[in-house]
Structures are given as C-alpha cells and as structure tokens.
Amino acid sequence: MAANITNNGASGAVSAAYTAMEDPAFYDVTLKNFVAPWTNEAMSPFVPLNDYTATVIGIVRDNHDFRRVLYDDILYVGNASLNGISAYSTSNNDNYEDLERSGYSLSDDNVLEQTTQSSLNSELPTGATAGVITSRAAARAFFSAGTNRAMFRFTLLNHMCNDLEQVADVSLPPDRIRQDVSRSPGGDSRVFLSNCVGCHTGMDPMTQAFAYYDYQYNANTDPDGELGRLIYNSVSDVDPETGTRVVAKYHINSTTFEQGYVTPDDGWDNYWRSGTNRRLGWNGSLPGSGNGAKSLGREFANSDAFAQCQVKKVFRNVCLREPSNDSDRSKISEIVTSFRSGYNLKTAFAESAAYCRGE
C-alpha cells in the first residue's frame, strides 16, 4: 500500500484503498456499521446483524451490481453447517445473531453465503422479491402495522438521500391519495392543499406497490415483532377485510375521507416524473409505472439520485465530513460517473479514500 501511494500517485492511492478493503474488518466493522442504520426507524447502528445488513455486505463483497439491492431475488445467510450457526428462519433473526457472536468473518464466502429469498421464504415468489425491501429486517421495521408508507419513506431516505419534505410537490394531482388522509386537517382545507398534498400526491401512488405485503406478529405476546414474519398475498389469497389481495392496512381509517382513493391492487405510478422531482433523474428507458415492489425498486435503483446517494453516503463514511466546497462537489461527480460504470460500491469507497487521504 505504501509503495503504491509513493510511486503511483492518485491511481496508486486507489489501488492501496482496494488492498485495504481486503481486510476482514472492512466487512465485519466498516460495512456493518455503515448499513445498520438503514435497517430501523431510529436509524441506529446499534442493532444486531440481520438479513438486510448481511445482504448489502454480501453484494459489496462479491462485486455485484449494487442496484440489485432494491429489486433482485437475493439474500445472504450464515452457513448453518458451521459450528454454532442456526439455520435461516423467516420468523427469527437467530442465524445472523449467531453469526455475529461466532467470530467468523463476513468476508469469507464460506461463512456468508449467497442464496435467494424465494428459496427460503415460501411466502415470496421470485416476482415478489425486491432485494432488501423484502428482507425480514426491513419488513419488521417498515411493514409492521402502519400503512406501509414507512417502507416508502425509508427507502427514499436510505437509497435516494431525500426525505419527504425535500420532495414535496403541491402541483401534482391528488387523485391517488387514500381515504385515511383528511382533506381538512383541523377543519382547514388549506392545510391539506398547501402541506399534506405535497408528500401524498407522489408517495401514495408509489406506495401502492406494497399493497400485498405485511409483517405478521402477535402484538400481545411479541410486542416488538421479534418472532414475526413477512407475508405476501399471492394470487389465491384474499384479505377478508378488503375482499382482494390488498392487505387490510390499505383500507384503514376509510371514513376519514370516504371519497378518497381505494387501493384495488399493487399497480403503482411515478407522478414524480413530472414536476419538480424530475430532478431525481428517472431513467427514460423504464415506463414509470408497474406492479409490485420489484418494479418500483428498479425505478429507484436506475435513477440519478440513487447513484448520487450511494456516493455521498460513502464519501461521508470515509472522509468523516460532508462535501463542502467546489473541489469536493466536483470529485463527487467524478466518483458518481465511475460508480455508474459498473455499480460496484467498492469503487466509491476506493476513490473517496484516495481523495481524502491525509486529512
């Protein structure tokens, strides 16, 4: 590493960074702490290893196209043939917690193994898988109770680097806003038109992609959902409350505004392809609509905002600061271009480290 940096300048520093990433600590510590906050609403790094974190680590370790994190039928699990490692379960986190306690390194592909979600979860056909969106950890955090809008918000926040306030647009049609949203909060319709509309006009049509998903657990005996599981309503499943495949939470509080939108299926549309959120750089080769979480994940993963977000997160993690001047912003653009050439996240780590070396 020292020789590379001394003899080969900037390119040598990048090579040295790739050498550094061969150290097991890059996977066991750096990446684990980098990803863990994405897996819970508190955005805390102090959570056990889980299938979301392990899958991101595996995708990076194995040099996969990072876009797969939002749409592919992919899952990384601990090798249950190893001493002290429980088999993967759809209703607990034992496999990953055992792996974390074991001392085995996540850098070893005989320890952390790639498989598919559909092969381990009978609830999920391949077409219903969507990378970490349909991981058990994400389901517990963002599909549990509520209205499934949390999954949309935290996917947007973690993978597009925008929260709802930053993408609010009151100029779009409100025709897909659900019945549970009051049109006169506090008795004043102006609040709805100037505030609520901004988020819900874009969010509700896209959150429809999650209409067949829920996280099932016993709230009385297991209030934190530690033993719950992701469920998905397949073609033969009918929810008794909605009479369709749509889960009951999509019809919750339907009397708040009865003339509101009643979700009939998992068909979604991206209204943000118009208006101010065109700036997120949606891919023109995609239709901007579809059915289910997988196609929505592709919509996000192929946007300019997705690529920029990954690079900015890595830059903050490596350089321990925000990009703050023209030189930083120019370098971010360069790294984004490099990242998009193959969507290998190690590229962003290596180039950020080379840029910030010596700080």
N, C-alpha and C positions, 0 to 999 in steps of 0.2 A: 504493500500500500504506500509506504513512504517513498519507495523508488518510483512508483507510478506518478505520484504527486510531484516529486522533484524533477523528474525527467520529461514528463509529457504534458505539463500544463493543465489546462481545463479538461481535456479529454482524459488525462491521467487521473484527475480527481474523480471523474465519473467512474472510471474503472475501479478506483480504490473504494468508492461507495458500494459498487456491486460486490466487491470482496467482503466488505463489512456485513452486507446482507446475507452472506453465507453463514454467519454466526447464528447458532440456535436462538440466542437471546433476541434477535430481530423478530422472530415469530412468537416466542414464548412471553416476551415482555412488551416490546415496542408495538407490534401489530395488535396484540391482545388489548392493550390499554388504549390504542388508537380507535378500535372498533367498538369496544364495550359500551361507550355512552350512546351509541346508535340503537341499542337494544332495549332501552327502557325509557319511560316518560320523564323520569327525573334526570336523564342524561348523565347518569353516574357511571364512573369507571369501576366502581367497587361492587361489581356483580360477578357471580360465578361464570366460568366459561359455559357457553351454550351453543346450540346449533347455528345460530346466526353468526356469532363471532368466529366459530370454527370454520364455517363455510367461507367467510371472507378471507380468513387466513389461508385456507387451502387454495382458493382461487389465485391469490397473490403468489403463494409459494410455487405453484405449478405453472405460473406464467400464462394463465388463461386470459382471454378477453374479459376485461373487468365489467363490461356491460352485462355479462351473463348473470351478475349478482342480482339483477332485477327481473329476470324473466326465465331463466333456464331451469330445467328439471335436474338440479344439482344439490348435493348435500355432502358434507364431510362429517365423518363419525370416528370415534375412537375404536381401534381394533379390539374387539371383545375377546379375542383369543389371547390377549396379553394378560398377565397376572394382575388381578385386582380391578379389571375394567368390566363394568356391567354392559350388557347388550343395549343397543339403542332402543328407546321406548318412545312411543308417541304420547305417553301420559306421565312422564317424569324426566328429569334432567340428569339422572344418575350417571349415564355414560360419560357426560362431559365433566361432571364434578369429580368422578373417579379419575378421569384423565388428568385433570388439573392437579389432583393430590398425588398422582403416581410418580411424578418426577420424569416421566417420559417427555421427550421434546416434540412439539408440534411441527418441527422442521423435518421430521422423519416420516416419509410416506408409508412406512410400515406401521406407524403409530396412528397418524391422522389420515384416514383413507377416504378417497372419493367414491361416492355412490349416487343414487338418485332418490329423490323424495318419494316418487311414485312406487318404488320397490319396497319402501319401508312403511308407508302410510297408505293403508287400503282406502282411506277416505279421498285420496288425491289421485285422479287420473293424470297422466302426463300433461294434458291440456289445461289442467287447473293449477299446475305448479308455476311459481313465479319467483324463483331464487329466494332471497332472504325474506321477501314479502310473505311467503307461505311457510317460513320456518316456524317451529313451535315457539321459540322465544319471541318472535315478532307477534305471533298470534296472541300469546299470553299478554303482551304489553299493549297491543293496539287493536286487536279484535275483541278483547274481553269487554262484555257489557257494552254500554255506549251505543253509538250509531254507525260504527266503522269509519267515521270521519277522522278518527285519531290515526288510523293507518295511512290515510292520505296525507295528513298534515306532517307526520314524522318521516314519511318517505320523501316528501317535498323538502323538509328541513335537512335531513341527513344526506340526501343524494342530489339535491338541486341547490342547496345552500340558500334557500329562501323560506321564510316563514310566511304565513297567510297575510299578515299586514303588508308585506313587501310586494305581494302580487295582487292586492285588492284592486278591482276594476269595476266601477259602478256603471260603466257604459254598456255592459253586455245584457242580453235578455234574461229575465228571471224565471223563464218558463219551466226549468227543471228543479227549482228549489222545493224541497219536500214539505210535507204538511206540518212537520214539527217546528217549523220556523215561523214565529209570529210576524205578521206584516205590520203590526202596530205595537212594537215593544214599549211598555209603559204608557200605552194609549196614544203614541205619537208615530204616525206612519213615516214621518220624515227621517226618523232614526233608521228604519228599515231601508229606505231608499238611499240614504247617504252613508250608511255604515254596513249593515248586515249584507246587503246585496253585493257589496264589493268582494267578499270572500265566497259567498254561497253560489253565485252565478257560475263560477268556474269550478268550485270544489264539488258541488252536488252532482253535476253530470258525470264527473270522472270517478267519484266515489261509488257510483253505481256499478263499477267493475267488480266491487267486492260484495255484491248483493247475495251471493250464495255461501259466504264464509262466516263462521262464528267460532268462538272459543268456548267450549263447554266444560263447566266445572260445577261442583257443589258449593254454593256460596255459604251454606250453613256449616259444613264440616271442613271446608277448604277455602276460607275467605280470600286467600291470596292467589288462588288458582294454581298452586304448585303441582297438583296432580291432574290438571285439566288437559284437554287435547283440542287440536284444531279439527273442526268438522267442515264438510263441504257438501252442499246439496247437489247430488248428481241428477241425471235426467229423471230417474224414477222416484226421487224424493220430493215430497210436498210438505211444506210447513203448514201445520194445522191452523195457524193464526192468519196467514196470508192467502192460503189456498193455492200457492205457486211455489216455485223453488226459492223465492226470495225469503230470507230469514226474517223473523218477526221484528227485529230491531229497526228495520227499514220502514215499518208502519207505526212506530212508536209515537205517542202523542199526536195521533192523527186528527184530533179535534181542535188542535191549536189553530190550524187554518185549513179547514176541510177542502177548500178549493185548490190547495197546493198539489204538487206533483206526487202521484202514487207510483212507486217503483214497480214496474212489471217484470223486469228481467235484469240481466247483468250487462246490458248494452250501454257503452259509455261514449261520450263525445267530448273532444277537447275544444271548449269555447275559447281557450286562451290562444288559439291560433289566430284569433282576431284581437284587436285592441292592443293595449299597452304590453301585454305579455307575449307578443310576437318576439320581443327582445330575448326570450329564453332560447330562441334558435331551434324551433321544431324542425325535424327532418322532413323535407318535402317529398321524399320517396315513400313515406308512410301515409296512410289515409286520414289519420287524426281521429279515428273512431274504431270501435271494435267491441268485442265481448270478453269479459273476464280480466283477471289480474295480469295474465301473461302478456296480452297485447298492450295493456296500459304500461306495464313495466318496460316493454320495448319502446313505447312512445317517450318515456322519461329517459331511458338509457341512451337513446340516439339523439338527444338534444345537445345543443352547445352548452347549455347550463350544466348538464351532467358532467361533461368533461372538465369544464372550468372549476366546478365544485370539488372534484376529486383532487385536482392540482392545488387548489387553495388550501384544502384541508391538510394535505401532505406538507405544503410549504410551512404552514403554522406549526405542524408537529415537529418538523426537522429544524426549522430556523428559530422556533420558540418566539415568534412575533408575527404580526400581520404585515403583509406587503405595504410599504409606507411611502414610497417615492416612485418617480418615473422609471428608475432603473429596475426596481422590484416588479413593477407592473409590466414592463417590457419583458422581463425574464419569465414572469408567469405566462405571458402569451406564447413565448418560445416553448416552454415546457408543455403547455396545452397542445401545441402542434405536434411535439414529439410523442406525447401520450396518445394522441388520436391516431398515430401511425400504426399502432397495434393494440392499443388499450391495455398495455401491461403497466400495472401500477408501480412496479419497481422502477420504471423509467422516471416517474415523478419523484420518487424517493432519491434516486441517484443524482438527478440533475439539481434538485433542491439542495442536497447535501454539498454538492460541488460548488454551487453558487454561494452558500452561506458559510463555507469553511473559513475558519479563523475568526469568526465573530465571537 
